[in-house]
């Protein structure tokens, strides 16, 4: 999809939510849709910097509005920074995420079967469940394997040299 197509999708989603379609809402939601991963407030702001004149406070307000409308959700990172993503699927009750330990990217996972079913004691009412699978994404996993092989080979070479002396 192109930038105008993401903006059109954002407008459609805002209209479906029966809310005002403003420049700021369209720009922020389009940025989240285009990213296909969770973005920090700063990352959203940086994506909008060159194309739109939207100030920092407006970005915060729009993100809050999108969450209230159910068009976006947020999750806390290990670094205690909120990350936001467009809500393009119905994930009532929460859904799992994947966080890459190398690059820090966070994505939503489609497999709702990973979401735990928890039995609470009588009188308790759960409101949210957060499940984050941590590992290495497809982009980082191959480089990690190559780096490990390189270290092993280097260690193996030095061991052989030491033995031959």
N, C-alpha and C positions, 0 to 999 in steps of 0.2 A: 504494500500500500504506500501511497505517496502522502506527503504532508497534507494536501487538500483533502484527501480521502479520510485521513485520521480526523481532520477537523469536521468533515461531514458526519462521520460516525459519532463524534462527540456531541454535535448538535442534535442528532437523532436520539441519543441516549438522554440528553437533557430534556428534550421535548417529551419523551416517554415518561420521564420522572415528574412531569407537570411542574416544572420550575422555569424561572426566567433563563433565557439563553443569552448570556452576556459574553463579551469578548474574553474576559478573564477566565470564566468557567470553561469556555470552549478551548482556549489555549492550554490551560493546565490539564484538562482531561485528555486532549489530543496528545500532549507530551507523555502522559502516563500510558496511553494506548500504544503509542509508537515505541516506547521503551521496551515493552514486553518483559520487563523485570521491575522489581521494586526500586524506587528512587528516593533518595533523601530530599529534604526540602531544598538544600543547596543545589542538588543535581537538577531538580525541576527548574529552579531559578536560572541556572546556567543554560539549560536548554531553551528557555524563553528569552534570554538576554538579547540575542542577536535579532530575533524576529518580532518581539512584542515588548512594549514598554509597560511592564507590569511590575510594581514594586513588591518588595519582600513581604510586607504585611498583607497585601492583597493575595499573594500566593498562599500564605498561611490560612487566611479566611476562606479562600476557594477550596483548599484541601479539606478543611473542616466541613464546609458545605457539602462537598462531594461525598464525604463519609456519612453525613447525616442522611443524604439522599440514597445511600446504598450504591453509589456509583464508583466508590473507591474504598479501600480499606488500608489500614496501617498495621505495621508490626514493628516491634522493638528489636533492634540489632544487639549483638553482643557489646557493641560500643555505646549502647544506650542512646542511639540516634534512631528516631522514627524513620521508617521507610514506607512509601506509599505506592500502591499499584491500582490500576483500574480494575473495577469489579465487572468482568464481562461474563461471568458464569454465576449461577445461583449457588452460593455456598452457605446456605443457612446453617448456623451452628458451628462455623469455622471449617477450615480446610488446612491441609499440610503445606509446608513450604520447603524449599531446598536452599541452603546457603553454602556457597563455595568458600572453603577455608583459605584458598589461595587469593582469589581476586575480590572476594566479598560480595559478589552478585547474589541476589535473593530472587527466586522465582516462585510462583504458585505452582503447586502440583495438581494435576487433574485427578489423581487417584484418591477419591474420597474414602476408599476402603482403608486407607492409612489412618484416617481420623479415628482416634480412640473412642470407644464407648465406655463411659465411666458411670458406675453405680454410686450414687451419693447417699449418705445417711439420711434417714427420715428428717424432714424439715429443711434440708439443704436444697438450694436451687442454683445450679450452675448457670453461668452467663457466657463464658467463653472458654475455649480450649485452644491452646497454642501448641502446635507440633512442628518442629523444624528439624529436618534431616540435614546433617552437615557432612560435607565431603568435598570432592573436587568436581567441578563442572567439566563438560566435554572439552572445553578449550584448555583448561588447566591440567587435566589428568594426563594427557600424553607428554607434556613437557616435564611433569613431575617424574614420570617413569623414566624418561631419557636421562634426567639429572641423576636419578638413583642408580641407573645402570652405569653411568659415567663414573660415579663415585666408587661403585663396586669394582669396576674394571681397573680403576686407578689403584684401589687397595690391593686387588689381586696381583697387579703388576709389581707393586712394591714388595709384596710378600714373596713372589717368585724371585725377584732380584736378591732379596736378603738370603734366601735359601741357597742360591747358586754361588754365593761368595764363600 
